[in-house]
Amino acid sequence: MLAMDNLRDRKLAEQRTRDSDIPEYLTCPLCGQVMIDPVTIATGKTFDQQFLKDWFEKKGLVCPLTGEPVSGAIVRNERIRGYLKEWEDSKVELITKVQSRISYKP
């Protein structure tokens, strides 16, 4: 079940990334996709948790951007999570407006 959830999350990230107006601070520097679970490490850099864990497994406990050794401790980035929610809500609002205009029959 966890694998299916992860696959669904990745597909959602890919769908989000197809939008052209994605703020750069919402994308993971490791994969270039919109973050699903933004986390921050000791260097102050933020990544999508799954991609960061994959990096740590393959490359060791170093910051992917600075190359500095890190402890592996990660903290959920609630600020970026809030920005993601606002961005998603604005997309839903825009889609709803467009759909209502399409279905409008004078």
Summary of the structure (lengths in Angstrom):
residues: 106
radius of gyration: 16.7
end to end distance: 47.1
largest distance: 63.5
contacts: 258
relative contact order: 0.13
helix: 53%
strand: 11%
